[in-house]
Amino acid sequence: MNALAIFLGIPGPMQIVLVIVVLLLFFGGKKIPELMKGLGSGIKEFKNAAKEDQPAVKKEDDTKE
């Protein structure tokens, strides 16, 4: 199982801790909440745009029939 996890690139607890430490070193503790807030708002905008696009696709399909 461990070889499969390494092959598939599934991060374990040590890799996650290492990534967190590297992020803290690069950005510092004060900058990370701002980055996460920006990431969250970007994901929210993407989801809203995807929801708005869905009815437009259905309307186009309805007019073709």
N, C-alpha and C positions, 0 to 999 in steps of 0.2 A: 504494500500500500504506500509506503514512504517513497519508493522509487516512482510509482505512478503519480504521486503528488508533485514530485520534483519535475517529472516529464511534462505534466500538464501545467505547471507554473502556478499551482495553488499556493498562496502565501500562508505560511505558518505563523505562530505567535511571535517567533523571533524576528521574522522578516517584517511584520507589522510594527514591532517596537523599533526596529532599525529605521524604517521609513519615518516614523513619528519623530525620532531623534534627529534625523537629517532635516526634516521640515522645521523643527525648532531651531536648529543651527542656522539654516538659511534665512528664515523669515522672522524669527523671534516670537516670543509669546504674545505680544500685543498685536501683531499683524495677522495671525492665523484666524481669529474670529472674523476679521474683515474679509479675508479670502473665502471663508466658508459661507459668509452671508452673500457674497457676490456669486458664488457657485450655486447656492440655493435659489437665489432669484433668477439666475440664468436657466436653471432646470424648470422652475415654475413658468417662466415665459415660454420655454420650449413646449411644455405640456399644454399650455393655453393655446398656442399656435396650432398644435396638432389637433386639439379639440375643435377649433374653429375651421380647420381644413376638412374634417370629416363630413359635415353636412353638405359642403360644396361638392364633394365627390359624389354623394348620394343624389343630389339634385341633377347633376350631369347625367348619371345613369338613368334616372327617371325620364329625362327628356329624350333619351335615345330610343326608348321602347315605344 
